[in-house]
């Protein structure tokens, strides 16, 4: 398993670091950092946001509560190959996790069986997510540094 930044992964069964098992879980690969990879889970069944924001699309950040999320709308292509979610899906800033690459590779060795690569998330979406997440509460409270999840650009504003 080679984890590349921007990949949208689907795991039929995923075991979180706290031992909790989840069926049918999407993850976005945010960043490779040395021997670790920073992933963020995308829950589609739970909306932990105020009802007035249910129809929001794209990035949202509230300074007072430090609530940060990116809303993907069902049926809207989010990857370069045109993958869409079947239902509205939210990426929350507080769902960032760092995993050892070797641990992920040993638990999920076979693409197509243990996990699926749904595509690479569109550049514009990744840029928006990388601008949003360093402001999240999770970055402030954990060892995930803001610099670790920021994208690097060359002078033409292209991703390196």
Secondary structure, 3 states (H helix, E strand, C coil): CCCCCCEEEEEEEEECCCCCEEEEEEEEEEEEECCEEEEEEEECCCCCCCHHHCCCCEEEEECCCCEEEEEECCCCCCECCCCCCCCCEEEEEEEEEEEEHHHHHHHCCCECCCEEEEEEECHHHHHHHHHHHCCCHHHHHCCCCHHHHCCCECCCCCEC
